[in-house]
């Protein structure tokens, strides 16, 4: 697929602002089915961070409960979620789960399942909220292809505070960044700014879906590739933000420029010298600047 084509690529999505389900709760399938009952055309349903791993304690006890909730990536939970997505024929992003790594690590992992009932992608949170979270960090950025539409990237909660994450996802070809969040603190106001900023400077859609009250602050939102707020769920009440986005808007904005003006991904020419980045002991190479297309990741 040519990710810079001019053919409309509609993607009906639903962002579910809801409180976390207690560990072991078996009502998630019904929750997903209820969303589809209200919005039957939905192709992608996304839930908040740790939606299936709700715990009600703090400190060491919380860490112990999260570890007890962890399963291997290829465990029973993943199979059940894959079967659910396949039975319903949708792309399902159930938020994040506690994953037990091969060497006993505890990862905070986002998953997405295909309408064929397959695990289509997973991402381990690279920037745990330290010192408050017990998770081991992931070691790579991840995008996944949605066969009928385009490419999605993953950014979990605090990841959004690091511009390197969304920039790399956009460079890897992501057209929409799913940002499952479990923000219970007053900094949700700043996260709303970051969602729009990350969308603007990378010319991508950003879907930031937060946990509902009384546990979370809510304020989920969907942002377009020019930074415009396409939909929002103000406050902490439960709700569903449903919309149809056209992923070709990413190609259009990059082609004509944000506000018809700025084309950041076309900034460099092959005649420009590489720019050293001392912070990373690396550099911006003009020959590698443009986002990747299709299978060229």
C-alpha positions in Angstrom: 0.0 0.0 0.0 1.2 3.5 -0.8 0.9 5.5 2.4 1.2 8.8 0.4 -1.7 8.0 -2.0 -4.6 10.4 -2.4 -7.4 7.7 -2.1 -9.7 8.2 0.9 -9.0 5.6 3.6 -11.8 5.9 6.2 -11.3 4.3 9.6 -14.3 4.3 11.9 -12.9 4.2 15.5 -14.2 4.2 19.0 -12.2 5.4 22.0 -13.7 4.0 25.2 -13.2 6.1 28.3 -14.0 3.7 31.2 -12.7 2.7 34.6 -10.3 -0.3 34.7 -11.7 -3.7 35.1 -10.5 -5.7 38.1 -8.0 -8.4 37.5 -9.8 -11.6 36.6 -13.1 -9.9 35.7 -14.7 -11.7 32.8 -17.0 -8.9 31.5 -14.7 -7.4 28.9 -16.3 -9.2 25.9 -19.7 -7.8 26.9 -18.2 -4.3 27.2 -16.8 -4.6 23.6 -20.1 -5.9 22.3 -22.0 -3.1 23.9 -19.8 -0.5 22.1 -20.3 -2.3 18.8 -24.1 -2.3 19.5 -24.0 1.5 19.8 -21.6 2.0 16.9 -21.9 -1.0 14.6 -19.7 0.4 11.8 -16.7 0.7 14.1 -13.5 -1.0 12.7 -11.1 -0.2 15.6 -12.0 -0.1 19.3 -9.4 1.2 21.7 -9.4 1.1 25.6 -7.2 2.9 28.2 -4.0 1.8 29.8 -4.2 -1.2 32.1 -7.9 -1.5 31.4 -7.8 -5.2 32.1 -5.5 -5.0 35.0 -7.2 -2.9 37.6 -5.8 -3.1 41.1 -6.9 -1.2 44.2 -3.7 -0.8 46.3 -0.6 1.3 46.5 3.2 0.8 47.0 4.6 -2.7 47.3 1.2 -4.3 47.5 0.2 -2.8 44.2 3.4 -4.1 42.6 2.7 -7.5 43.9 -0.8 -7.4 42.5 0.4 -6.2 39.1 3.0 -9.0 39.0 0.3 -11.5 39.9 -1.8 -10.2 37.0 1.1 -10.6 34.5 1.0 -13.3 31.9 3.3 -14.3 29.1 2.6 -12.7 25.7 1.6 -16.0 24.3 -0.6 -16.8 27.3 -4.3 -17.5 27.8 -5.3 -13.9 28.0 -3.8 -13.1 24.6 -5.6 -16.1 23.0 -8.9 -15.0 24.5 -8.5 -11.5 23.2 -7.5 -12.7 19.8 -10.6 -14.9 19.7 -12.8 -12.0 20.7 -11.5 -9.8 17.9 -11.9 -12.6 15.4 -15.5 -13.4 16.6 -16.5 -9.8 16.3 -14.5 -9.1 13.1 -12.8 -5.9 14.4 -9.5 -4.4 15.1 -9.3 -4.5 18.9 -6.8 -2.5 21.1 -7.8 -3.6 24.6 -5.5 -1.0 26.3 -2.4 -2.4 28.0 -1.8 -5.4 30.1 0.8 -6.6 32.5 3.2 -8.9 30.6 5.5 -11.4 32.2 8.8 -11.4 30.2 10.9 -14.4 29.3 13.3 -13.6 32.1 10.8 -12.5 34.8 10.4 -8.9 33.6 7.2 -7.0 34.2 6.2 -5.0 31.1 3.3 -2.6 30.5 2.3 -3.8 27.0 -0.1 -2.5 24.5 -1.8 -5.0 22.2 -3.8 -4.9 19.0 -5.7 -7.8 17.4 -6.9 -8.2 13.9 -10.4 -9.1 12.6 -8.9 -12.5 11.7 -8.3 -13.2 15.4 -4.5 -12.7 15.3 -2.2 -10.7 17.5 -1.2 -8.0 15.0 1.2 -6.0 17.2 2.4 -5.4 20.7 4.5 -2.6 22.3 6.2 -2.5 25.7 6.1 1.0 27.3 9.5 2.5 26.8 9.2 5.3 29.4 7.6 4.0 32.7 6.5 6.8 35.0 9.4 6.6 37.4 9.7 6.3 40.3 5.9 5.5 40.6 5.7 2.6 38.2 7.4 -0.8 38.7 7.6 -1.8 35.0 10.7 -2.7 33.1 11.1 -0.5 30.0 10.7 -1.8 26.5 13.5 -1.5 24.0 11.9 -0.5 20.7 9.2 1.6 19.0 6.4 -0.4 17.3 4.0 0.2 14.4 1.4 -2.3 13.1 -0.4 -2.4 9.8 -4.2 -2.3 9.7 -4.8 -4.1 6.4 -7.9 -2.2 5.3 -6.6 1.2 6.2 -3.0 2.1 7.2 -0.5 2.0 9.9 -0.9 2.6 13.7 1.8 3.3 16.2 1.8 2.9 20.0 2.6 5.3 22.7 1.6 4.5 26.3 0.7 7.4 28.7 4.0 8.9 29.9 5.6 8.1 26.6 3.8 11.1 25.2 6.1 13.4 27.2 9.1 12.3 25.2 8.9 13.7 21.6 11.3 11.1 20.4 8.5 8.5 20.6 5.9 10.0 18.3 8.7 11.3 16.0 10.0 7.8 15.5 6.5 6.3 15.1 5.7 8.9 12.4 9.1 8.1 10.7 8.2 4.4 10.8 5.1 5.2 8.8 2.4 5.5 11.6 -0.5 7.6 10.5 -2.4 7.3 13.8 -0.8 7.0 17.2 -2.8 5.2 19.8 -2.0 6.6 23.2 -3.8 4.6 26.0 -3.5 6.4 29.3 -4.2 5.9 33.0 -3.7 9.4 34.3 -5.1 9.9 37.8 -3.1 13.1 38.5 -3.7 16.8 37.6 -1.2 16.8 34.7 -3.9 15.5 32.3 -4.2 19.2 31.3 -0.6 19.2 30.1 -1.2 15.8 28.3 -4.0 17.3 26.3 -1.5 20.0 25.0 1.1 17.3 24.3 -1.4 15.2 22.3 -2.0 18.2 20.0 1.6 19.1 19.9 2.7 15.6 19.0 0.1 15.5 16.2 1.1 18.9 14.8 4.9 18.4 14.7 4.6 14.9 13.2 1.5 15.5 11.1 -0.3 12.4 12.4 -3.6 11.5 14.1 -3.3 11.1 17.9 -5.9 9.1 19.8 -5.4 9.6 23.6 -7.9 7.5 25.6 -7.8 7.9 29.4 -9.3 6.0 32.2 -12.6 7.3 33.5 -13.4 8.3 37.1 -13.5 7.8 39.9 -10.0 6.3 39.3 -8.9 8.4 36.3 -9.2 12.0 35.1 -10.8 11.1 31.8 -10.5 13.9 29.2 -9.9 11.6 26.2 -9.5 13.2 22.9 -8.9 12.6 19.2 -6.6 15.0 17.3 -6.1 15.4 13.6 -2.8 15.8 11.8 -3.0 19.6 11.9 -3.6 19.6 15.6 -7.3 20.2 15.4 -9.4 18.4 18.1 -11.8 16.2 16.2 -13.6 14.9 19.3 -13.3 14.9 23.1 -14.9 13.5 26.2 -14.5 16.3 28.7 -14.3 15.4 32.3 -14.0 12.0 34.0 -17.4 10.5 33.1 -17.6 7.2 31.2 -18.2 7.5 27.5 -17.3 6.5 24.0 -15.7 8.9 21.5 -16.7 7.5 18.1 -15.6 9.1 14.8 -14.5 8.2 11.3 -11.1 9.5 10.4 -9.6 9.5 6.9 -6.0 8.4 7.1 -5.3 10.0 3.8 -5.5 13.3 5.6 -1.9 12.5 6.8 -0.7 12.4 3.2 -2.7 15.5 2.3 -1.3 17.5 5.1 2.2 16.5 4.4 1.7 17.3 0.7 0.2 20.8 1.1 1.6 21.7 4.6 0.0 22.3 8.0 -2.3 25.2 7.6 -1.2 25.1 3.9 2.2 26.3 5.1 4.6 24.0 7.0 6.0 20.8 5.4 8.4 19.5 8.1 9.0 16.1 6.5 10.2 17.8 3.4 12.6 20.1 5.2 15.9 18.5 4.1 17.4 18.0 0.6 20.1 15.5 -0.4 22.5 18.4 -0.7 22.2 19.3 3.0 25.0 18.1 5.4 24.0 15.7 8.2 23.2 17.5 11.5 24.9 16.1 14.6 22.7 15.4 17.6 25.0 15.3 20.6 22.3 14.3 23.0 21.9 11.0 21.1 25.4 10.6 19.9 23.8 10.4 16.5 22.6 12.7 13.7 19.8 13.7 11.3 20.8 12.3 7.9 18.8 14.1 5.1 18.7 10.9 3.1 16.8 9.2 6.0 14.5 12.0 7.1 11.3 11.2 5.2 8.7 8.8 6.7 8.8 5.2 5.5 6.2 3.8 3.2 4.6 0.4 2.9 6.8 -2.5 4.0 9.9 -0.2 4.1 10.2 0.0 7.9 
